[in-house]
Amino acid sequence: MSTAFFAFLRRAPQGVQNCFDVESRKLDTDALERYLGFASSGEAVLARFFASVWCRSNDDFDFDVLDVGRLDYEQRQIISDWVLNPIWP
């Protein structure tokens, strides 16, 4: 898996980062589901975004690009930077 992806992931809130195991290079979907239960709306959008990028699919994570409009500038910048220069795991 891509070291660049994990470097990019460091821009996410700590709670989102905690859903990924850097050493084993895995997404902990159970941790993600728990996190989505208490994350702020912006953190939840970013969590779904990173999980969708990780899996190269939006089938299980329900990321909606229209939700990006609810994010603050820094959070939107993370996603727009990825759109301009996608980093895949």
MOPAC internal coordinates of N, CA, C and O (Angstrom, degrees):
PM7 1SCF
backbone

  N    0.0000 0     0.00 0     0.00 0    0    0    0
  C    1.4457 1     0.00 0     0.00 0    1    0    0
  C    1.5297 1   109.49 1     0.00 0    2    1    0
  O    1.2310 1   121.29 1   -23.04 1    3    2    1
  N    1.2739 1   115.14 1   156.96 1    3    2    1
  C    1.4521 1   122.92 1  -170.86 1    5    3    2
  C    1.5228 1   113.88 1   -73.59 1    6    5    3
  O    1.2310 1   121.10 1   -55.30 1    7    6    5
  N    1.3087 1   115.50 1   124.70 1    7    6    5
  C    1.4640 1   120.88 1   172.31 1    9    7    6
  C    1.5194 1   109.39 1   -64.31 1   10    9    7
  O    1.2310 1   120.45 1   145.97 1   11   10    9
  N    1.3296 1   116.74 1   -34.03 1   11   10    9
  C    1.4658 1   121.05 1   179.23 1   13   11   10
  C    1.5275 1   110.82 1   -62.25 1   14   13   11
  O    1.2310 1   120.09 1   142.73 1   15   14   13
  N    1.3315 1   117.44 1   -37.27 1   15   14   13
  C    1.4613 1   119.90 1   178.26 1   17   15   14
  C    1.5205 1   110.44 1   -62.15 1   18   17   15
  O    1.2310 1   120.00 1   135.36 1   19   18   17
  N    1.3145 1   117.60 1   -44.64 1   19   18   17
  C    1.4615 1   120.05 1  -179.02 1   21   19   18
  C    1.5265 1   111.76 1   -68.56 1   22   21   19
  O    1.2310 1   120.07 1   149.08 1   23   22   21
  N    1.3106 1   117.47 1   -30.92 1   23   22   21
  C    1.4627 1   120.28 1   173.31 1   25   23   22
  C    1.5258 1   109.49 1   -66.06 1   26   25   23
  O    1.2310 1   120.21 1   137.92 1   27   26   25
  N    1.3222 1   117.21 1   -42.08 1   27   26   25
  C    1.4627 1   122.39 1   177.28 1   29   27   26
  C    1.5225 1   110.59 1   -64.68 1   30   29   27
  O    1.2310 1   120.08 1   140.62 1   31   30   29
  N    1.3182 1   117.45 1   -39.38 1   31   30   29
  C    1.4600 1   122.86 1  -179.74 1   33   31   30
  C    1.5328 1   111.90 1   -59.85 1   34   33   31
  O    1.2310 1   120.01 1   153.24 1   35   34   33
  N    1.3230 1   117.58 1   -26.76 1   35   34   33
  C    1.4749 1   120.66 1   179.31 1   37   35   34
  C    1.5220 1   112.59 1   -63.17 1   38   37   35
  O    1.2310 1   120.02 1   165.05 1   39   38   37
  N    1.3173 1   117.57 1   -14.95 1   39   38   37
  C    1.4672 1   121.18 1   176.83 1   41   39   38
  C    1.5262 1   111.79 1   -79.54 1   42   41   39
  O    1.2310 1   120.54 1   164.63 1   43   42   41
  N    1.3161 1   116.57 1   -15.37 1   43   42   41
  C    1.4662 1   121.97 1  -178.60 1   45   43   42
  C    1.5275 1   110.24 1   -78.57 1   46   45   43
  O    1.2310 1   120.30 1   -19.64 1   47   46   45
  N    1.3351 1   117.03 1   160.36 1   47   46   45
  C    1.4633 1   119.96 1   174.12 1   49   47   46
  C    1.5348 1   110.43 1   -57.61 1   50   49   47
  O    1.2310 1   120.56 1   -27.50 1   51   50   49
  N    1.3122 1   116.54 1   152.50 1   51   50   49
  C    1.4590 1   121.26 1  -176.96 1   53   51   50
  C    1.5213 1   112.02 1   -56.55 1   54   53   51
  O    1.2310 1   120.27 1   142.33 1   55   54   53
  N    1.3153 1   117.09 1   -37.67 1   55   54   53
  C    1.4557 1   119.92 1   179.28 1   57   55   54
  C    1.5204 1   113.00 1   -61.24 1   58   57   55
  O    1.2310 1   120.45 1   143.42 1   59   58   57
  N    1.3224 1   116.75 1   -36.58 1   59   58   57
  C    1.4670 1   121.04 1   176.24 1   61   59   58
  C    1.5180 1   109.20 1   -68.73 1   62   61   59
  O    1.2310 1   120.39 1   134.98 1   63   62   61
  N    1.3117 1   116.87 1   -45.02 1   63   62   61
  C    1.4643 1   120.80 1   179.20 1   65   63   62
  C    1.5248 1   111.34 1   -57.85 1   66   65   63
  O    1.2310 1   120.94 1   142.91 1   67   66   65
  N    1.3333 1   115.82 1   -37.09 1   67   66   65
  C    1.4622 1   120.41 1  -177.07 1   69   67   66
  C    1.5296 1   112.88 1   -67.60 1   70   69   67
  O    1.2310 1   119.91 1   166.84 1   71   70   69
  N    1.3150 1   117.78 1   -13.16 1   71   70   69
  C    1.4645 1   121.39 1   177.95 1   73   71   70
  C    1.5313 1   111.61 1   -81.67 1   74   73   71
  O    1.2310 1   120.44 1   171.58 1   75   74   73
  N    1.3145 1   116.76 1    -8.42 1   75   74   73
  C    1.4582 1   122.06 1  -179.58 1   77   75   74
  C    1.5234 1   109.31 1  -113.95 1   78   77   75
  O    1.2310 1   120.85 1   -42.95 1   79   78   77
  N    1.3207 1   115.98 1   137.05 1   79   78   77
  C    1.4642 1   121.45 1   175.74 1   81   79   78
  C    1.5218 1   107.47 1  -100.31 1   82   81   79
  O    1.2310 1   121.36 1   -74.56 1   83   82   81
  N    1.3126 1   115.00 1   105.44 1   83   82   81
  C    1.4643 1   120.40 1  -175.82 1   85   83   82
  C    1.5277 1   110.88 1   -63.58 1   86   85   83
  O    1.2310 1   120.45 1   138.56 1   87   86   85
  N    1.3367 1   116.75 1   -41.44 1   87   86   85
  C    1.4695 1   120.02 1  -176.70 1   89   87   86
  C    1.5196 1   112.50 1   -64.85 1   90   89   87
  O    1.2310 1   120.39 1   134.47 1   91   90   89
  N    1.3326 1   116.85 1   -45.53 1   91   90   89
  C    1.4623 1   119.01 1  -178.76 1   93   91   90
  C    1.5333 1   111.76 1   -91.50 1   94   93   91
  O    1.2310 1   120.64 1   176.35 1   95   94   93
  N    1.3469 1   116.39 1    -3.65 1   95   94   93
  C    1.4629 1   121.51 1   177.50 1   97   95   94
  C    1.5217 1   111.67 1    58.58 1   98   97   95
  O    1.2310 1   121.18 1  -128.48 1   99   98   97
  N    1.3491 1   115.34 1    51.52 1   99   98   97
  C    1.4650 1   120.38 1  -178.49 1  101   99   98
  C    1.5175 1   110.86 1  -135.48 1  102  101   99
  O    1.2310 1   121.75 1   -26.68 1  103  102  101
  N    1.3156 1   114.26 1   153.32 1  103  102  101
  C    1.4554 1   122.35 1   169.72 1  105  103  102
  C    1.5202 1   106.96 1   -93.21 1  106  105  103
  O    1.2310 1   120.29 1   -53.29 1  107  106  105
  N    1.3174 1   117.04 1   126.71 1  107  106  105
  C    1.4638 1   122.05 1   177.15 1  109  107  106
  C    1.5252 1   106.96 1   -90.73 1  110  109  107
  O    1.2310 1   120.72 1   -83.26 1  111  110  109
  N    1.3363 1   116.23 1    96.74 1  111  110  109
  C    1.4569 1   119.87 1  -175.45 1  113  111  110
  C    1.5259 1   112.41 1   -66.48 1  114  113  111
  O    1.2310 1   120.13 1   150.81 1  115  114  113
  N    1.3259 1   117.35 1   -29.19 1  115  114  113
  C    1.4697 1   119.59 1   176.10 1  117  115  114
  C    1.5270 1   110.17 1   -66.31 1  118  117  115
  O    1.2310 1   120.43 1   136.43 1  119  118  117
  N    1.3216 1   116.79 1   -43.57 1  119  118  117
  C    1.4676 1   120.89 1   177.66 1  121  119  118
  C    1.5233 1   109.98 1   -63.57 1  122  121  119
  O    1.2310 1   120.51 1   141.64 1  123  122  121
  N    1.3273 1   116.64 1   -38.36 1  123  122  121
  C    1.4604 1   120.49 1   178.58 1  125  123  122
  C    1.5278 1   110.50 1   -62.39 1  126  125  123
  O    1.2310 1   120.20 1   133.29 1  127  126  125
  N    1.3138 1   117.22 1   -46.71 1  127  126  125
  C    1.4665 1   120.33 1   179.33 1  129  127  126
  C    1.5259 1   111.18 1   -61.23 1  130  129  127
  O    1.2310 1   120.18 1   138.23 1  131  130  129
  N    1.3274 1   117.27 1   -41.77 1  131  130  129
  C    1.4773 1   120.26 1   177.12 1  133  131  130
  C    1.5237 1   110.38 1   -62.56 1  134  133  131
  O    1.2310 1   120.57 1   135.19 1  135  134  133
  N    1.3229 1   116.51 1   -44.81 1  135  134  133
  C    1.4552 1   121.52 1  -178.50 1  137  135  134
  C    1.5262 1   111.26 1   -61.96 1  138  137  135
  O    1.2310 1   120.37 1   138.25 1  139  138  137
  N    1.3137 1   116.89 1   -41.75 1  139  138  137
  C    1.4655 1   120.26 1  -179.90 1  141  139  138
  C    1.5249 1   111.48 1   -62.77 1  142  141  139
  O    1.2310 1   120.20 1   158.55 1  143  142  141
  N    1.3339 1   117.23 1   -21.45 1  143  142  141
  C    1.4524 1   121.29 1   179.15 1  145  143  142
  C    1.5133 1   114.29 1   -71.59 1  146  145  143
  O    1.2310 1   120.01 1   159.18 1  147  146  145
  N    1.3445 1   117.58 1   -20.82 1  147  146  145
  C    1.4666 1   119.45 1  -178.74 1  149  147  146
  C    1.5285 1   113.82 1  -132.30 1  150  149  147
  O    1.2310 1   119.92 1   176.34 1  151  150  149
  N    1.3123 1   117.76 1    -3.66 1  151  150  149
  C    1.4710 1   121.14 1  -179.03 1  153  151  150
  C    1.5275 1   110.04 1   -67.52 1  154  153  151
  O    1.2310 1   121.17 1   -27.89 1  155  154  153
  N    1.3302 1   115.37 1   152.11 1  155  154  153
  C    1.4669 1   119.19 1   172.48 1  157  155  154
  C    1.5281 1   108.16 1   -64.96 1  158  157  155
  O    1.2310 1   120.52 1   -13.52 1  159  158  157
  N    1.3214 1   116.61 1   166.48 1  159  158  157
  C    1.4684 1   118.90 1  -179.18 1  161  159  158
  C    1.5239 1   111.38 1   -60.97 1  162  161  159
  O    1.2310 1   119.81 1   139.84 1  163  162  161
  N    1.3253 1   117.97 1   -40.16 1  163  162  161
  C    1.4602 1   121.04 1   178.57 1  165  163  162
  C    1.5153 1   112.45 1   -66.32 1  166  165  163
  O    1.2310 1   120.52 1   137.39 1  167  166  165
  N    1.3354 1   116.61 1   -42.61 1  167  166  165
  C    1.4643 1   120.34 1   177.56 1  169  167  166
  C    1.5237 1   110.92 1   -62.91 1  170  169  167
  O    1.2310 1   120.52 1   142.46 1  171  170  169
  N    1.3401 1   116.60 1   -37.54 1  171  170  169
  C    1.4646 1   120.51 1   179.50 1  173  171  170
  C    1.5289 1   110.87 1   -65.93 1  174  173  171
  O    1.2310 1   120.15 1   139.87 1  175  174  173
  N    1.3274 1   117.32 1   -40.13 1  175  174  173
  C    1.4689 1   120.53 1   177.49 1  177  175  174
  C    1.5276 1   109.32 1   -61.42 1  178  177  175
  O    1.2310 1   120.28 1   134.03 1  179  178  177
  N    1.3181 1   117.06 1   -45.97 1  179  178  177
  C    1.4659 1   119.86 1   179.85 1  181  179  178
  C    1.5205 1   111.50 1   -65.69 1  182  181  179
  O    1.2310 1   119.89 1   141.71 1  183  182  181
  N    1.3212 1   117.82 1   -38.29 1  183  182  181
  C    1.4597 1   120.66 1   178.34 1  185  183  182
  C    1.5276 1   110.29 1   -61.84 1  186  185  183
  O    1.2310 1   120.75 1   134.93 1  187  186  185
  N    1.3189 1   116.17 1   -45.07 1  187  186  185
  C    1.4683 1   119.72 1   178.76 1  189  187  186
  C    1.5270 1   111.28 1   -65.46 1  190  189  187
  O    1.2310 1   120.43 1   142.50 1  191  190  189
  N    1.3248 1   116.79 1   -37.50 1  191  190  189
  C    1.4575 1   121.01 1   178.00 1  193  191  190
  C    1.5326 1   110.35 1   -62.12 1  194  193  191
  O    1.2310 1   120.05 1   127.72 1  195  194  193
  N    1.3217 1   117.52 1   -52.28 1  195  194  193
  C    1.4643 1   120.35 1  -177.72 1  197  195  194
  C    1.5254 1   111.56 1   -63.84 1  198  197  195
  O    1.2310 1   120.18 1   141.35 1  199  198  197
  N    1.3296 1   117.27 1   -38.65 1  199  198  197
  C    1.4637 1   120.11 1   178.32 1  201  199  198
  C    1.5268 1   110.69 1   -65.44 1  202  201  199
  O    1.2310 1   120.04 1   140.39 1  203  202  201
  N    1.3164 1   117.54 1   -39.61 1  203  202  201
  C    1.4651 1   121.18 1   178.87 1  205  203  202
  C    1.5217 1   111.45 1   -66.40 1  206  205  203
  O    1.2310 1   120.46 1   139.48 1  207  206  205
  N    1.3246 1   116.73 1   -40.52 1  207  206  205
  C    1.4696 1   120.00 1   176.32 1  209  207  206
  C    1.5205 1   109.27 1   -63.55 1  210  209  207
  O    1.2310 1   120.79 1   135.18 1  211  210  209
  N    1.3302 1   116.10 1   -44.82 1  211  210  209
  C    1.4671 1   120.60 1  -178.64 1  213  211  210
  C    1.5274 1   111.21 1   -56.56 1  214  213  211
  O    1.2310 1   120.80 1   134.83 1  215  214  213
  N    1.3161 1   116.08 1   -45.17 1  215  214  213
  C    1.4658 1   121.27 1  -176.63 1  217  215  214
  C    1.5215 1   113.38 1   -89.60 1  218  217  215
  O    1.2310 1   120.99 1   175.69 1  219  218  217
  N    1.3383 1   115.72 1    -4.31 1  219  218  217
  C    1.4697 1   120.95 1  -177.11 1  221  219  218
  C    1.5255 1   111.20 1    54.55 1  222  221  219
  O    1.2310 1   121.91 1  -144.90 1  223  222  221
  N    1.3117 1   113.96 1    35.10 1  223  222  221
  C    1.4599 1   120.06 1  -177.96 1  225  223  222
  C    1.5189 1   108.60 1  -161.47 1  226  225  223
  O    1.2310 1   120.98 1   -31.25 1  227  226  225
  N    1.3023 1   115.73 1   148.75 1  227  226  225
  C    1.4514 1   120.86 1   176.48 1  229  227  226
  C    1.5324 1   110.93 1  -108.69 1  230  229  227
  O    1.2310 1   120.48 1  -170.15 1  231  230  229
  N    1.3042 1   116.69 1     9.85 1  231  230  229
  C    1.4596 1   121.16 1  -174.06 1  233  231  230
  C    1.5241 1   113.35 1   -59.63 1  234  233  231
  O    1.2310 1   119.96 1   142.96 1  235  234  233
  N    1.3165 1   117.69 1   -37.04 1  235  234  233
  C    1.4658 1   120.66 1  -173.75 1  237  235  234
  C    1.5232 1   114.76 1  -105.42 1  238  237  235
  O    1.2310 1   119.66 1   172.54 1  239  238  237
  N    1.3288 1   118.25 1    -7.46 1  239  238  237
  C    1.4645 1   118.55 1  -168.28 1  241  239  238
  C    1.5169 1   114.74 1  -116.45 1  242  241  239
  O    1.2310 1   119.93 1   170.32 1  243  242  241
  N    1.3115 1   117.74 1    -9.68 1  243  242  241
  C    1.4600 1   121.69 1   171.70 1  245  243  242
  C    1.5333 1   113.47 1    59.97 1  246  245  243
  O    1.2310 1   120.32 1  -144.32 1  247  246  245
  N    1.3344 1   116.99 1    35.68 1  247  246  245
  C    1.4603 1   119.74 1   175.60 1  249  247  246
  C    1.5212 1   108.45 1   -71.88 1  250  249  247
  O    1.2310 1   120.63 1   -51.08 1  251  250  249
  N    1.3209 1   116.40 1   128.92 1  251  250  249
  C    1.4642 1   122.15 1   179.97 1  253  251  250
  C    1.5246 1   107.93 1  -120.87 1  254  253  251
  O    1.2310 1   120.53 1   -62.54 1  255  254  253
  N    1.3167 1   116.58 1   117.46 1  255  254  253
  C    1.4625 1   120.81 1  -176.94 1  257  255  254
  C    1.5307 1   111.67 1   -58.53 1  258  257  255
  O    1.2310 1   119.73 1   152.60 1  259  258  257
  N    1.3156 1   118.11 1   -27.40 1  259  258  257
  C    1.4639 1   120.28 1   178.71 1  261  259  258
  C    1.5268 1   111.75 1   -66.78 1  262  261  259
  O    1.2310 1   120.13 1   155.61 1  263  262  261
  N    1.3213 1   117.35 1   -24.39 1  263  262  261
  C    1.4664 1   120.75 1   176.97 1  265  263  262
  C    1.5274 1   112.21 1   -68.29 1  266  265  263
  O    1.2310 1   120.39 1   162.11 1  267  266  265
  N    1.3286 1   116.86 1   -17.89 1  267  266  265
  C    1.4707 1   120.58 1   179.33 1  269  267  266
  C    1.5300 1   110.03 1   -60.63 1  270  269  267
  O    1.2310 1   119.99 1   151.44 1  271  270  269
  N    1.3262 1   117.62 1   -28.56 1  271  270  269
  C    1.4592 1   121.50 1   178.60 1  273  271  270
  C    1.5160 1   113.45 1   -62.03 1  274  273  271
  O    1.2310 1   119.47 1   160.71 1  275  274  273
  N    1.3237 1   118.62 1   -19.29 1  275  274  273
  C    1.4693 1   122.14 1   178.65 1  277  275  274
  C    1.5220 1   112.91 1   -86.88 1  278  277  275
  O    1.2310 1   120.51 1   172.58 1  279  278  277
  N    1.3152 1   116.64 1    -7.42 1  279  278  277
  C    1.4609 1   120.20 1  -176.18 1  281  279  278
  C    1.5171 1   111.45 1   -80.82 1  282  281  279
  O    1.2310 1   121.29 1   -22.95 1  283  282  281
  N    1.3357 1   115.13 1   157.05 1  283  282  281
  C    1.4545 1   118.77 1   173.58 1  285  283  282
  C    1.5312 1   108.95 1   -78.12 1  286  285  283
  O    1.2310 1   120.55 1    -5.71 1  287  286  285
  N    1.3182 1   116.55 1   174.29 1  287  286  285
  C    1.4656 1   120.72 1  -174.02 1  289  287  286
  C    1.5345 1   111.86 1   -57.35 1  290  289  287
  O    1.2310 1   119.94 1   131.36 1  291  290  289
  N    1.3208 1   117.71 1   -48.64 1  291  290  289
  C    1.4726 1   120.80 1  -177.56 1  293  291  290
  C    1.5188 1   111.83 1   -61.40 1  294  293  291
  O    1.2310 1   120.46 1   139.88 1  295  294  293
  N    1.3262 1   116.73 1   -40.12 1  295  294  293
  C    1.4595 1   120.47 1   179.64 1  297  295  294
  C    1.5344 1   110.30 1   -67.76 1  298  297  295
  O    1.2310 1   120.22 1   137.47 1  299  298  297
  N    1.3256 1   117.19 1   -42.53 1  299  298  297
  C    1.4721 1   120.10 1   177.45 1  301  299  298
  C    1.5273 1   110.37 1   -63.24 1  302  301  299
  O    1.2310 1   120.44 1   144.49 1  303  302  301
  N    1.3140 1   116.76 1   -35.51 1  303  302  301
  C    1.4610 1   121.03 1  -178.95 1  305  303  302
  C    1.5256 1   111.04 1   -62.77 1  306  305  303
  O    1.2310 1   119.92 1   143.19 1  307  306  305
  N    1.3189 1   117.75 1   -36.81 1  307  306  305
  C    1.4677 1   121.11 1   178.07 1  309  307  306
  C    1.5289 1   109.44 1   -58.63 1  310  309  307
  O    1.2310 1   120.80 1   131.48 1  311  310  309
  N    1.3117 1   116.08 1   -48.52 1  311  310  309
  C    1.4650 1   120.23 1  -177.48 1  313  311  310
  C    1.5259 1   110.79 1   -70.29 1  314  313  311
  O    1.2310 1   119.78 1   138.29 1  315  314  313
  N    1.3243 1   118.03 1   -41.71 1  315  314  313
  C    1.4708 1   119.02 1  -179.70 1  317  315  314
  C    1.5231 1   111.16 1   -66.40 1  318  317  315
  O    1.2310 1   119.83 1   144.69 1  319  318  317
  N    1.3294 1   117.92 1   -35.31 1  319  318  317
  C    1.4627 1   119.76 1   175.74 1  321  319  318
  C    1.5239 1   110.67 1   -62.50 1  322  321  319
  O    1.2310 1   120.75 1   141.03 1  323  322  321
  N    1.3330 1   116.17 1   -38.97 1  323  322  321
  C    1.4577 1   119.52 1   178.78 1  325  323  322
  C    1.5318 1   110.77 1   -66.99 1  326  325  323
  O    1.2310 1   120.48 1   138.76 1  327  326  325
  N    1.3290 1   116.70 1   -41.24 1  327  326  325
  C    1.4722 1   119.91 1   179.83 1  329  327  326
  C    1.5284 1   110.16 1   -60.02 1  330  329  327
  O    1.2310 1   120.44 1   139.87 1  331  330  329
  N    1.3198 1   116.77 1   -40.13 1  331  330  329
  C    1.4601 1   120.63 1  -178.41 1  333  331  330
  C    1.5341 1   112.71 1   -76.25 1  334  333  331
  O    1.2310 1   120.72 1   155.50 1  335  334  333
  N    1.3401 1   116.22 1   -24.50 1  335  334  333
  C    1.4524 1   120.89 1  -178.58 1  337  335  334
  C    1.5242 1   109.23 1  -148.93 1  338  337  335
  O    1.2310 1   120.22 1  -103.39 1  339  338  337
  N    1.3458 1   117.19 1    76.61 1  339  338  337
  C    1.4612 1   120.21 1  -175.53 1  341  339  338
  C    1.5218 1   113.45 1   -58.89 1  342  341  339
  O    1.2310 1   121.46 1   -43.97 1  343  342  341
  N    1.3159 1   114.81 1   136.03 1  343  342  341
  C    1.4609 1   122.14 1   176.85 1  345  343  342
  C    1.5283 1   106.12 1  -119.47 1  346  345  343
  O    1.2310 1   120.81 1   -63.26 1  347  346  345
  N    1.3123 1   116.06 1   116.74 1  347  346  345
  C    1.4564 1   121.13 1  -179.20 1  349  347  346
  C    1.5209 1   109.72 1  -103.67 1  350  349  347
  O    1.2310 1   120.72 1   -34.41 1  351  350  349
  N    1.3065 1   116.22 1   145.59 1  351  350  349
  C    1.4851 1   118.25 1   176.96 1  353  351  350
  C    1.5180 1   111.29 1   -72.54 1  354  353  351
  O    1.2310 1   120.10 1   180.00 1  355  354  353

